[in-house]
Amino acid sequence: MRHPLRIVLAGLLLGLVFDRLVVTQPLGISFPLFVALVVLALALTMKWEAARPLRANLWVFAPLLFFAAMVAIRANEFVTFLNVSAVMLLLGLIAVFLVRDPLAAVSVPGYALSPFLASILSAVRGAQTVRLAAVQAAGSWQGSRRSTWGPVLRGLLLALPVVVVFALLLTSADLMFAEVFKRLLPEDFVAFLNRFIGHGGIVLFAGFMLMGGLAYTVWGDDGSPAGSLTRTLPSVAPLLGLTESAVVLNAVNLLFAAFVVIQVPYLFGGQLNIDLGRITYAEYARQGFGELVLVSILVLGMLLLLGVLTRREAGRQTRLFNLSSTVTVGLTVVILVSAFKRLLLYEMAYGFTEMRIYPHVFMVWLALLLGWFLLTLWVRPGRFGIGVLVACIGFVATLNLMNVDDFIVRRNVQRYEQLGPAAFIDRVSGEYQPGIDAAYLTTLSADAMPALAQSVDRLTGAPREELDNHLQAALPELRDDVAQRGWPGFHLAQWRAYNALAGSAVRASD
C-alpha cells in the first residue's frame, strides 16, 4: 500500500468520532454525520491508493446516505433498527464490491456472504495495515536526527500500562502510599481511568475495524485494487434433468391450481362468508395467512434452486422450464393476493397496527420480486440477485417514506370516523370491538405525536380522554429530551413531536 500510515490515522480518527458521536449520544443527527465522515474517509483512501470505484456501483451511496439520514428523522424503533442494519449491510457491500464487481452481476449467495466476508477481511486487512504502517513509520525515523527518540517513545508506550497496573495494586496494598498518591492525582481518578479505558477500548476497536474496512475496500487479495468475490465463489454443477424438474414444477402447479379453483369463493368472497356467520373476521384473516406468505417465499426459493440444479439446453428445454416456472409464479401471485386481502379485511375490522403494516408492505415487494424473477428468467438470466437487493432497499425505504406510526394514527382515526365508536360486533362471539384502540396508540413512537395532536379532537368519550392524558404527560418528557440531547443528538421526530404538543397545549389554554 502507498500510505498505510494515513489509513491507520484515518481509522483511529473515525473510531474517536464513533465514540463521541454515536456511543455517547442518543441516535440523532450524529449518526448520518458519522456515516458521511466514513464516506469522506473512503474517498480520501481511494485517492491516496489510486483506486477507482466501478461507475456501475456508485448508486449504492444514495440509499446508504438516505437510510443514515432517516435514523435522525424516524423514531419508530423497528424502522430505526432496519435503517441502522441497512447502513451496516450497505457498507459491507461497498467494502466487498465497490472496486471489484458490478453489483448488478452479483448472485444471491454473493450478497449473503458479503457482510461476513467484509467483517472477517476487514480485521485481517486491519492487522496488515497496522504492520505496514509500523514499518513505514520506523523507516521514516531512520536517518533522522530524532531517531534516538524512537526507542524512548516505544518504551514509554510499553511502560504506561505496566506502571498503571502496579500503581493500582500498590495503592490498594498500603494506605499511606494511597494517601500520597491521591494527593498527586485529580479527584475521581479511578472513575476517570475507568472511563478512559472503556472509551479507549471502543475507539481502538472501532478504529481498527474501520481502518481495516478502508484498506480492504481498495486492497485486493494480491495487494492491488482487484480480487473478485463472484469469481471465487464455487459453482454448483447441475444434478437434475429437465424431466425431473418439470415433474416437480407441474405437480406444484396442479396443487396450486386446485387450491385456487376450489377456494375462489373463500379467497375472494370473504365478505359473503362472514355475512353467513360461518367465520369471523379474525378467523378469516388469521387462518392460513402466515402459511400463504410462507408458501410464496418457499416457491421462490424452489424456483431458484431448480434453476441452478437443472440441466437444460438452449432452445426447447429452456422454454419448457421457463414456461412451467411462469405458471408457478402466476399461481403464487394469486395466493399472495389472497393473503394480502385477508390481512386487509382484518385491518378494516380491528384497526391498523405495526405488525399488520409490515407484512402488507413486505407482500407488495415480494410480488414485485416475483415479477423481477420472471423478467430475469426470460430476458436477463443471472441478474436476479440485484432484484433481491433492490427489493430489500425498497421495503425499508417504503416504511421510512410512509412514516408507519403516523400512518397508523391517521388511518385508525379515519376508520373511527367512518364506522363510529362501535366499529364491529362479532356475529359468532358477540364480542364488542371498539372503533379505535386508544391504548395501543399511546404506545407508538414520537413519529405519531403530530398526528395524535391533530386528531385527538376528532374523537369522543373514553378514547379522547385517554389520548388527552397521554399527550399531556408526554409534553414535559419531550421537553426534557429535546433539551438534553444537544446538537449531536438532535432528532427531527422528537423535535416535531415537541412542537406539535407545545402548539396544541397553547391552543388549549387559549
C-alpha positions, 0 to 999 in steps of 0.5 A, a space after each residue: 500500500 502507498 500510505 498505510 500510515 494515513 489509513 491507520 490515522 484515518 481509522 483511529 480518527 473515525 473510531 474517536 468520532 464513533 465514540 463521541 458521536 454515536 456511543 455517547 449520544 442518543 441516535 440523532 443527527 450524529 449518526 448520518 454525520 458519522 456515516 458521511 465522515 466514513 464516506 469522506 474517509 473512503 474517498 480520501 483512501 481511494 485517492 491516496 491508493 489510486 483506486 477507482 470505484 466501478 461507475 456501475 456501483 456508485 448508486 449504492 451511496 444514495 440509499 446508504 446516505 438516505 437510510 443514515 439520514 432517516 435514523 435522525 428523522 424516524 423514531 419508530 424503533 423497528 424502522 430505526 433498527 432496519 435503517 441502522 442494519 441497512 447502513 451496516 449491510 450497505 457498507 459491507 457491500 461497498 467494502 466487498 464490491 465497490 472496486 471489484 464487481 458490478 453489483 448488478 452481476 452479483 448472485 444471491 449467495 454473493 450478497 449473503 456472504 458479503 457482510 461476513 466476508 467484509 467483517 472477517 477481511 476487514 480485521 485481517 486487512 486491519 492487522 496488515 495495515 497496522 504492520 505496514 504502517 509500523 514499518 513505514 513509520 520506523 523507516 521514516 525515523 531512520 536517518 533522522 536526527 530524532 531517531 534516538 527518540 524512537 526507542 524512548 517513545 516505544 518504551 514509554 508506550 510499553 511502560 504506561 500500562 505496566 506502571 498503571 497496573 502496579 500503581 493500582 495494586 500498590 495503592 490498594 496494598 498500603 494506605 499511606 502510599 494511597 494517601 500520597 498518591 491521591 494527593 498527586 492525582 485529580 479527584 475521581 481518578 479511578 472513575 476517570 481511568 475507568 472511563 478512559 479505558 472503556 472509551 479507549 477500548 471502543 475507539 481502538 476497536 472501532 478504529 481498527 475495524 474501520 481502518 481495516 474496512 478502508 484498506 480492504 475496500 481498495 486492497 485486493 487479495 494480491 495487494 492491488 485494487 482487484 480480487 473478485 468475490 463472484 469469481 471465487 465463489 464455487 459453482 454448483 454443477 447441475 444434478 437434475 434433468 429437465 424431466 425431473 424438474 418439470 415433474 416437480 414444477 407441474 405437480 406444484 402447479 396442479 396443487 396450486 391450481 386446485 387450491 385456487 379453483 376450489 377456494 375462489 369463493 373463500 379467497 375472494 368472497 370473504 365478505 359473503 362468508 362472514 355475512 353467513 356467520 360461518 367465520 369471523 373476521 379474525 378467523 378469516 384473516 388469521 387462518 392460513 395467512 402466515 402459511 400463504 406468505 410462507 408458501 410464496 417465499 418457499 416457491 421462490 426459493 424452489 424456483 431458484 434452486 431448480 434453476 441452478 440444479 437443472 440441466 437444460 439446453 438452449 432452445 426447447 428445454 429452456 422454454 419448457 422450464 421457463 414456461 412451467 416456472 411462469 405458471 408457478 409464479 402466476 399461481 403464487 401471485 394469486 395466493 399472495 393476493 389472497 393473503 394480502 386481502 385477508 390481512 386487509 379485511 382484518 385491518 378494516 375490522 380491528 384497526 391498523 397496527 405495526 405488525 399488520 403494516 409490515 407484512 402488507 408492505 413486505 407482500 407488495 415487494 415480494 410480488 414485485 420480486 416475483 415479477 423481477 424473477 420472471 423478467 430475469 428468467 426470460 430476458 436477463 438470466 443471472 441478474 436476479 440477485 440485484 432484484 433481491 437487493 433492490 427489493 430489500 432497499 425498497 421495503 425499508 425505504 417504503 416504511 421510512 417514506 410512509 412514516 408507519 406510526 403516523 400512518 397508523 394514527 391517521 388511518 385508525 382515526 379515519 376508520 373511527 370516523 367512518 364506522 363510529 365508536 362501535 366499529 364491529 360486533 362479532 356475529 359468532 362471539 358477540 364480542 364488542 370491538 371498539 372503533 379505535 384502540 386508544 391504548 395501543 396508540 399511546 404506545 407508538 413512537 414520537 413519529 405519531 405525536 403530530 398526528 395524535 395532536 391533530 386528531 385527538 379532537 376528532 374523537 369522543 368519550 373514553 378514547 379522547 380522554 385517554 389520548 388527552 392524558 397521554 399527550 399531556 404527560 408526554 409534553 414535559 418528557 419531550 421537553 426534557 429530551 429535546 433539551 438534553 440531547 444537544 446538537 449531536 443528538 438532535 432528532 427531527 421526530 422528537 423535535 416535531 413531536 415537541 412542537 406539535 404538543 407545545 402548539 396544541 397545549 397553547 391552543 388549549 389554554 387559549 
